[in-house]
Amino acid sequence: MIYFDNSATTKADPEVVSTYDKVSDKVWGNPSSLHQFGEEAFNLLEQSRKQIADLIGASQSEVLFTSGGSEGDNWVLKGTAIEKRQFGNHLITTAVEHPAIHNSMEQLKKLGFEVTYLPVDKHGRISIDDLKAAIRPTTILVSIMAVNNEIGTIQPLKEAAEVLKDYPKIHFHIDAVQGIGKGIQDLIMNDRVDFVTFSGHKFHAPRGIGFIYARRGRKIAPLIDGGGQERSLRGGTENLPAIAAMAKALRLLLTDEKKKVANEAAIKQRIFDHVKEFPLVTTFSEDNAGFAPHILCFAIQGVRGETIVHAFEEQGIYISTTSACSSKKHIPSSTLSAMHVPEELSTSAIRISLDDHNTLAEADEFNKVFDKLYDKFKLLSA
Ligand SMILES: Cc1ncc(COP(=O)(O)O)c(C=O)c1O
């Protein structure tokens, strides 16, 4: 079996699972308890926080644990809106964000906030001039994803950071769920960013765990009120086994990152070079530095994405339509729609998403299977 759906989720690493099991078994105290079991749990919690902070170049108090990417995105947006509503009611984001951002923005609109969705070009990329033009005296937040989850576009984060240096009061948030471990940490953890969302299951940690980076001194209201955990910013007894496992997963991910990124880029290139030669294929991802190394999105004209996904599945290859969220809803990809790709083509799109465990041999096998299936696709297309 070949698993090429890593942007949906990754398989938890065996070492990470082992950490999870060990912590569940041995460090089962509540970090808030005063006795020795509590203290032991608290120490491990803070050790994990420190490890993660060191790995992303932050300080320990700037890492706050969440249940994953959706919570992180919701928290930063709604937490900023609540915290800063007396200063303004305008938020800026892009037209190609994950639903965790888009739907949070739509909810905020119903509460009286105003939202600007920055348009994108044919590569799914925003323009910095549009960002500059969108900023108002009432703008309280700019949220831009690092890497698009459907086609892999890397947004101009450094340039956005430069623009926002002139507006120090605006919260700058980056959704880095698809960007971590992809060789662009300098773009994500730039010197202007205030909040960054990360999700564990995208890098071989268990599902249901994540964290945000929150720059010291930048305030957001809690989304989950509770018993004082996470500096009273996120209530709920901490999921310590998953947190310790995520710290391990992040360390493993960032070990030899360059080599892993080069491997993923080579696999993507091999498939890209092969499929782009077929007349029915339209590629949306590009094979250059403006795109992440692990995501390749293309359409086979006249064949529905679901049909392509199932045809590959029958051959033991697991891919997806453009995103896990949209795949079961049979709706066209929001990213491709924002790029003005016609619906008859966007519903024929599929996404291949790689991780550091994939190999060039798998790319060759994919290409072989592609050749075999192409005749069938040709018939369906006709
Ligand atoms: C860019 C992006 N943001 C946020 C999320 C949500 O993350 P989670 O599944 O951890 O809630 C995803 C998940 O696919 C994503 O790709």
The ligand as an SDF file (V2000), in Angstrom:
LIG
                    3D

 16 16  0  0  0  0  0  0  0  0999 V2000
   -4.2170   24.5560    6.7130 C   0  0  0  0  0  0  0  0  0  0  0  0
   -4.9920   23.8220    7.7540 C   0  0  0  0  0  0  0  0  0  0  0  0
   -5.4430   24.4810    8.8290 N   0  0  0  0  0  0  0  0  0  0  0  0
   -6.1270   23.8750    9.8110 C   0  0  0  0  0  0  0  0  0  0  0  0
   -6.4160   22.5280    9.7510 C   0  0  0  0  0  0  0  0  0  0  0  0
   -7.1810   21.8690   10.8600 C   0  0  0  0  0  0  0  0  0  0  0  0
   -6.3550   21.0530   11.6300 O   0  0  0  0  0  0  0  0  0  0  0  0
   -6.9490   19.9020   12.5570 P   0  0  0  0  0  0  0  0  0  0  0  0
   -7.3260   18.7760   11.6670 O   0  0  0  0  0  0  0  0  0  0  0  0
   -5.8310   19.5550   13.4860 O   0  0  0  0  0  0  0  0  0  0  0  0
   -8.1050   20.4820   13.2820 O   0  0  0  0  0  0  0  0  0  0  0  0
   -5.9790   21.7900    8.6410 C   0  0  0  0  0  0  0  0  0  0  0  0
   -6.2880   20.3580    8.4940 C   0  0  0  0  0  0  0  0  0  0  0  0
   -6.2420   19.7920    7.4390 O   0  0  0  0  0  0  0  0  0  0  0  0
   -5.2410   22.4570    7.6200 C   0  0  0  0  0  0  0  0  0  0  0  0
   -4.7930   21.8020    6.5380 O   0  0  0  0  0  0  0  0  0  0  0  0
  1  2  1  0
  2  3  1  0
  2 15  2  0
  3  4  2  0
  4  5  1  0
  5  6  1  0
  5 12  2  0
  6  7  1  0
  7  8  1  0
  8  9  2  0
  8 10  1  0
  8 11  1  0
 12 13  1  0
 12 15  1  0
 13 14  2  0
 15 16  1  0
M  END
$$$$
